[in-house]
Amino acid sequence: MSRSPPPGTACCPPADEEEDLRPVEGRGVDEELATFAKALGHPARVRILRILTRRESCICGDIVEELDLAQSTVSQHLKVLKDAGLIRGEVDGPRVCYCAEPRALRRIRALVGGL
């Protein structure tokens, strides 16, 4: 049973589409890339990010159903991704909706491209 909002209904606010002009080299940048890499260093977190990029929004319970992991395990993985800035989470009544953060994904592409 899906707990996602109806199709076409996003529960996360619109993503920031502004162009990112930050540098892709330097000490701080290396730390930023390492933080992203650490957050993506577990296959379940990569899978969660893939799930979220395919949808406008996702309820935590839906992610649990797709991953076949315990709710607490998925919640911990979501926390790591959110702390790294790769996803956003919004409380929507009794639900928590998670969305991929497009700006962060563009930033990862730029940082890896700068290697």
C-alpha positions in Angstrom: 0.0 0.0 0.0 1.6 3.2 -1.2 1.6 6.2 1.2 2.9 8.7 -1.5 0.9 11.7 -2.4 -1.2 11.5 -5.6 0.7 11.7 -8.9 1.6 15.3 -9.7 1.5 16.3 -6.0 4.9 17.1 -4.6 5.2 17.6 -0.8 8.7 19.1 -1.0 9.1 22.8 -1.9 10.5 23.5 -5.4 14.2 22.9 -5.8 16.7 25.8 -6.2 17.5 25.9 -10.0 20.0 28.7 -9.7 23.4 28.0 -11.4 26.1 27.0 -9.0 29.3 29.1 -9.7 31.4 27.8 -6.7 34.9 26.6 -7.5 35.5 22.9 -8.1 39.1 22.8 -6.7 40.7 23.6 -3.4 40.8 22.3 0.2 37.3 23.2 1.1 36.0 21.7 -2.1 37.9 18.5 -1.4 36.2 18.3 2.0 32.8 18.9 0.3 33.4 16.1 -2.2 34.6 13.8 0.6 31.4 14.5 2.6 29.2 13.6 -0.4 31.3 10.5 -1.1 31.0 9.3 2.5 27.2 9.8 2.4 27.1 7.8 -0.8 29.4 5.2 0.6 26.7 2.6 1.4 24.7 0.8 -1.4 21.4 1.4 0.5 22.0 5.2 0.4 22.8 5.1 -3.3 19.6 3.1 -3.9 17.5 5.6 -1.8 18.9 8.5 -3.8 18.0 6.6 -7.1 14.5 6.1 -5.8 14.1 9.7 -4.9 15.4 11.0 -8.2 12.7 9.0 -10.0 9.9 10.6 -8.0 8.9 14.1 -7.1 8.5 13.0 -3.5 8.6 9.9 -1.4 7.3 8.9 2.0 9.7 7.0 4.2 7.4 4.0 4.3 7.6 3.7 0.5 11.3 3.6 0.7 11.2 0.9 3.3 9.0 -1.2 1.1 11.4 -0.9 -1.9 14.5 -1.6 0.1 13.3 -4.4 2.3 15.2 -2.9 5.2 13.9 -2.1 8.7 12.3 1.3 9.2 15.0 2.3 11.7 17.8 1.4 9.2 16.1 3.4 6.4 15.6 6.3 8.8 19.3 6.3 9.7 20.3 6.2 6.0 17.9 9.1 5.3 19.5 11.1 8.1 23.0 10.6 6.6 21.8 11.7 3.2 19.9 14.7 4.6 22.9 15.8 6.8 25.1 15.7 3.6 22.6 17.9 1.8 21.7 15.3 -0.8 18.0 15.1 0.1 15.4 17.3 1.7 12.7 16.2 4.1 9.4 17.9 4.8 6.9 17.0 7.5 3.5 16.8 5.9 1.1 16.1 8.8 1.9 12.6 10.1 4.1 11.8 7.1 7.7 12.8 6.2 8.3 13.4 2.5 11.8 13.1 1.2 13.1 14.5 -2.1 16.4 14.5 -3.8 18.2 17.8 -3.8 18.9 18.6 -7.5 21.4 21.3 -6.7 23.5 18.9 -4.6 23.4 16.3 -7.4 24.6 19.0 -9.9 27.3 19.9 -7.5 28.5 16.3 -7.2 28.7 16.1 -11.0 30.8 19.3 -11.1 33.1 18.1 -8.3 33.7 14.7 -9.8 34.2 16.3 -13.2 36.9 18.5 -11.7 39.0 15.5 -10.6 
